[in-house]
Amino acid sequence: MFHTPSDVVFVKGLKVEAVIGVYAWERAITQPLLIDVALETDISAAAVSDDVSDALNYKAVCDDISSLCQEVQAQLLEHLAEKIAAMLLTKYACQKVTLSVAKPTAITEAAAVGVQITRYAKASDA
């Protein structure tokens, strides 16, 4: 019987400087992005072993998200969020990813604007 894990590894407030936006002036600068991500995964092996090699490495997750944001240079937050979620589901042992990508400097009157998505790993042929 397959047990759905209810464990979550999360990162809150990852700040990444990246090219993002549709306007010409936005394409010529970097802007701050704030990223929150929750990866649903089974942490039981790491909980028992106390060994980092059994854990989902959140430093690697942060590094991969930062690199992807800087490489993609997306116009839309929606596109960037989809790329991040797909990369995380492919590269890490997680069944579900919920993430938000926010532009804190986009609208002066708002603390931040952005998108939040949830994506699931494809069912395996197990």
N, C-alpha and C positions, 0 to 999 in steps of 0.2 A: 504494500500500500504506500502511495506517495504522500508524504507529509509536506504541506506547504509551510515553508519557514515563516515565522513572524518576527524574525530578527531584522534589524535595520542598522546599517552603517551609514552615518550621515556626515555631511560637510555643510556648514552654514557660513554664509558671508564670504565665500571665496572671491577675492577681488582680482580681476584680470583687466589689463589694459589691452584693447584691441580695436582694430578698424571695424566699425559697425555703422550701418545707416545707408539711406538711399540718396541723400543729397551730396552734391559734389564736395561741399566743405567737410562733410562727415567722412568722405573717402580719403581726405588729405590729412586726417588727424587720428589719434587713438582716443578712445573714450573708456571710462571705467565701466565695467560690468560687475554686478554682484550675482553670484551663483550659489544657490542652495541645491543640494542633491541628497536624496535618500535612496540607498540601494538595499533592496530586500534580499537577504542572503541567509544562509545557515551559518551561524557563528559557533556552533557547538564544538567543533573540533578545536578551534582556538581557545574556547572557554575551558576545555578540559586540559589541553596540552600547555597552555600559557606560552606558546611558541608563535612568533610573528609569521613564520612560514605557513602556518595554518590559517592566517587571518587575511581578510581583504585589506590590502595596503592602501590606506586613505591618502598617504603622501603621493603614491603613484597615481591614484585617481586624480588628485589635485593637479599634479604635473601634466597628466594627459589632457585634462580639461583645458588648462591654460594654453598648452601647445596647440590644441585643436582650434580654440578661439582665435589665436593669433594667425594660424595658417589659413583658416576658412575665409576670413574677412567678409563675413556675410553682410547682406543688405538688411535682412529681416531677422529679428530675434526668433521668430517662428522657425526659420530655416536652421539657425544656429542651434536651437534647443533640440531639434530633431536629429541633427548630426551628433550632438553630444550624447543623447540617449542611445542612439544606434551604436556608437563606439563603446559606451560603457557596457551595454548588453552583450556585445560581441567579445570584448576583452576580459571582462570580469565575471566571476561566478555569482551572478545575481539573476533573480527571476523577474524583478520588477524595479523600475527606476522612476522616481518622481523627482522632477527638477524644475527650478524656476531660474529664469535669466532676466535680470532687471538692469535698466539703464537709470542710474540715480540722478543723472544730470540732464535728462532729456526734456523734462517739463519743469520749469522753475517752481510752479505752484505745488508740485507733488514731490513727496520724498523719493519715489521711484515709480517707473512704469515698466511693465514687462509681460512675460508669459510664463505659465506653468503647465507642464505636460506630465503625463504618466504613460509609460510604455512597458510592455511585457516581453519577456524572452519568448521566442518561438518554441512551441512544444517540440520536444525531441522525439525521435522514433524509438524510445526505450520500451 
